[in-house]
Amino acid sequence: MPQINQFPLGIKATWNQAAQYNIPNQQLADWLLHTGSLTERLQALTHNFEVRVLGQATIDADESEQAALVDYDKHDWQIREVILYGNGKPWVFARSVLPEHLCKTTWATLGNQPLGQRIFNDDNFVRSEFVITQLASNPIASIEDGPLTEHETEVLWGRRSAFQIKDWHLLVAEIFLPDCPSYISESADSLNSSVK
Ligand SMILES: C=C(O[C@@H]1C=C(C(=O)O)C=C[C@H]1O)C(=O)O
């Protein structure tokens, strides 16, 4: 797996409601609007799953993220960027805006555990509606050496949603990278040959 040393990468995107897009197929729509843990869904497709933390630090969120967090000006925040790998391939680039208070208390030991393991094992979390984006370029292209992907995908799709737990809000954005199973037909033969 290539050595990765750039942080923050950021996500330069315009986010809109799903209804404003012509999502090319039902399978991709199902992945983009999946309300359960993305980590768990990906882990079910591979015996080799890994979270690679690109960085996590107390740095400013971008304008779009600040606008999406109603209490952005009231608290300190950390940016966390990770790549979720399946079978050694980069499947998802995720960027989260997290309350520094949670990062220093409840999630002080998060490290390279999936954030979803904390969120989806706590019934107090409430998820907002997804907004969707399409990216013309791969957000991790600048840090991946070697062939980026075997799968030709003109456009990359992503989603973002806010979570609330008690008085805290956080934002999670996930870009499905070219090798993500979300783009691979789930007919039994093609999926087994592509992602296992
Ligand atoms: C929110 C989830 O956590 C995943 C793991 C993340 C992390 O470890 O930073 C970020 C976003 C997700 O892809 C999830 O599994 O749905």
The ligand as an ORCA input file, in Angstrom:
! r2SCAN-3c Opt
* xyz 0 1
  C     -19.594      6.838      9.336
  C     -18.946      5.714      9.093
  O     -17.581      5.627      9.341
  C     -16.725      5.396      8.247
  C     -15.364      5.580      8.764
  C     -14.833      6.852      8.835
  C     -13.586      7.123      9.629
  O     -13.039      6.175     10.235
  O     -13.162      8.309      9.667
  C     -15.474      7.926      8.180
  C     -16.595      7.710      7.403
  C     -17.112      6.362      7.142
  O     -16.747      5.905      5.885
  C     -19.606      4.493      8.570
  O     -19.036      3.389      8.698
  O     -20.748      4.622      8.032
*
